Amino acid sequence: MENAPVNANSPIEKFDKVDYFKHVKTLKRPIINLTRTLPKPTEYSLALDNEYKDFAFNEERSPENKGLWRSQVFKTVDSHPMDVEIGTGAGHHFAHWSTRYPERLLVGLELKYKPLIQSIRRARMGGNKNAAICRYHAFNLDLLFSAGEVNNVFIHFPDPWTSPHKPKNRVVNRLILDLLFDMQRPGSFLDFKTDSREYFLWALEEIAASKYRVEFQTLNLYSENNKYKDENFATGFEKIFTKQGIEINFIRLIKD
């Protein structure tokens, strides 16, 4: 395991940490536009509330499923494993996971209409019925899931927010980690993967302040042979990154 050095006394980037921690403690609810009020609906926004409405939920319908994902959306028992992917993008990993593990349920979060529909379309292709998706902001996760409702969590290549004063927008922060920890069931894991070394080193400080146990971490997932590399699903963009010599940072956290 390759451990990334972290010096809590040396800021990883130039920003006001006092301002950041005030934000973390109070974390304001992000406000996103409502699908039903779009002045010019697209084929993708229309598909969200029509063709895919039974397993794709807009920002108003999504929180109605809190605590009810298994029973109401998937029509299954409470013991059925249910994973969450935060930021599905175009849905390549989302579709891969739902297809490879048909015995597990999967709920995705995505804000943009086109990749949201691409994600659920790919996952449901071939008749898979174990995936659902919602248009929702990750900072409002506690409005989507109840304590102990979630199993594994995937956060792959989120926006690194590297410009000054932007770290407060990063999804891997100690408040979100605390929320996720409470939502997950014991024995579950959280995978965080990014091509941004700056973000990753910053996130390690946030992780150190969380309740999670680190099972594995590396600054270069492809530099050594291990089960995490063997199990890794590389999307098209990830393959491009590695071909360009960009190292992929990865960490797996465990809720004991």
N, C-alpha and C positions, 0 to 999 in steps of 0.2 A: 504494500500500500504506500502510495506516495502522499505524504502529508504536506499540505501547503502551509508555510509559515505565516502566522498572524501576529501582529504586534498591535495590541489594543490601544497603545499610546501614540501610534503613528497613523493618522487618517489616511485611508486608501485613496481618497480623492478630496478635492477642495470643496467642502460645503459646510454649512453651519450645523454641527451635530446637535447643538442645543435645540435649534429649530426643528430638526428631524425628530428628536425624541419627544418633543411636544406633540408633533404630528402623530407619532406612533401611539401615544397614550390616548389621544382623542379621535384619531382616524375618522375623518368626515366621510359621510356616505357619498360616493361618486354618483353623479346624476347622468344618465344616458337618455338619449332621445327615445320616444315611444314609437314602436312600429306602426301603430294605428294612426299616428299623426304625421307620417312621412308625406311631404308634399308631392313627391314623385316616387311612388313605390316601384321597386324593381322586380324582376322575375323571382329573385331570391327572397326578398322580403315577403312577397306574396306567397311563395311556397311554404314559408315558415308557418303561416296561419291557415294554410289550406291543404296542399298535398301531404305535408309532413306534420300536421298539427297534433297527431296522436303521440308522436315521440320527439317532436321538436317544439320547444316552448319559448314564447317571447318573454320579454322582461317583466310583463305583468302576470303572466300565467305561471312562470317558473316557481316563484316562492309558494304557490299553492300546494306544491308537492313536498314541502318540507316535512320530514318524518313519514312520508307516504310513498316514497319512490318505489319501494319494493311492492307494497300492497296495491297501490292504485295505478302506477305507471306500468310496472312489469308483471303485475298480477301473480306474485310469487310469495314465498314464505320469508319471514324475517331473517332466517339463518343463511339465506342466499348471499354469497359474496358480491359486493357492489363497489367497484372502483371509480375513481374520478380523474379526469384529465383536464387540467386547467390550461386553456389556450390550445385548442386542437389544431389551429392553422387549417391547412387544406385537408387534414384528416387522415394522413397516411399511417401514422402510428395508431391513431384512434381505430381505424379500420383493421389494422394488423392485430391489435390486442383483442378486439371483439371477435375476430374470426379465429384466432389461435386459441382463445379460451372461451368457447361457447357456453361453458358452465358458469361463467362469471358475468355479472351485469356491468355495464359501463355508462357513466354519465359524463358528458363533455361540457365545457364552458367555452364559448367563443362570442365575441362581440360583433365581428363583421359578418354581414349577411352571406356573402358569397362563400367564404371558407366554411361557415357554419353549415350551409346546405351541402357543400361538397363533402364535408365530414360525415354527416348522417347518411347521405346517399351512398358513400363508399362503404360505411359500416353495415348498412342494411342490404347491400347488394348480395344477391345469392340467397336471400331469405332469412338472414340473421335477424333475430328479434330481441337481442340482448343489449342493444345500445339505444340511448336517448341523448338529447343535447338541449342546452338552453342558452339563450342570449342573456348573459348576465356578467356583471363585473366581479372579478375575483375578490375585491375588497369587501364585497357584500356576501361572502360565502355563508356567514352565520344565518342569513335569511333563507338559505337554500337547503341546508342540512342540519339535522338535529344532532345532539351529542350521541356518539356511538353509532351513527348511521352509516359511516363510510369505512371501507377497507383501504386498499392501496390508493396512493395519489401519485400522479405524474405531472411534473412541471418541466417541460422541455423547451429550451430556447425562448424564454420570455424576453420581452423588450428589456434591454440592459439599462436604459435610461442613464447614459453616461455623461450627459451635459450637466453643468453646474446646477446645484439645488434640485436635481431631479431624483436622487435616490429614494425620496419619500414615495415615489410611484412604483418602486420595485415590489413585485408580488412576494418574493422570498424575503420577508422581514419578520421580526420576532413576534409582532402581533398576529399576523396571518398564520405563522407557524403555531402559535398557541391555540388559535381557533381550529386549525386543522388537527392538531394533536387531540383536542377534545372531541372532534367529530369522528376520529378514527377508532376502530376497534383494536384491542390489544393484539400484538403480533403482526400488525400491518406495517407496510413500509411506505416511505415517500422518496421518490427519485427526482433529483434536480440535475438537469443537464444544460450546459451553456457553452457557447464558443467565446464568451466574454470573460477573460481572466480577471479584469477589473471587478466585474459584478460578482464573480465567484469568490474572490478573496474577501470582498465586502460582506457577502452572504455568510461566510464562515463565522464571522463575528456574531451575526444574528442567530445562527444555528447554535453557537456555543452558549447563548443565553436562553435557549429553548429547553424543553423537557425531553427532546429526542436523544436517542443514543445513535452515534455514528457507527454504522456497520462497515462502510467502505468509502474511501474518497481518493480521488486522483486528479492531478492536473492534466493528465493526458490518458484518456481512456484506452487509446489504441497503442500505447507504448509497452504494454506488458500483456502476457497471456493470463487471463483470469475469467471466472464465470460471468462477470458483469460485461466484459467485452464480448464473450461468446453469446450471451443472451441479448445483447443490444440490438435494437432494430434501428438501422440508419435510414433516415428519410433522404430524399433527393438532395435537399440543401445540405444536410450533414455530410453526404458523400462529396459534395462540392467543396465544403470547408476542409475536409481531410486531404483532398487532392491538392488544395492550395497550401497545405502545410499548417493549417490552423489546428491547434490542439483543442480537444474537447474535454472540458472540465465536467466531472461527474461526482455525485455523492449520493449514497443511500442512507436514509435515516430510518430508525426503527422505533415504533411505539411498543415498549415492553408492557 
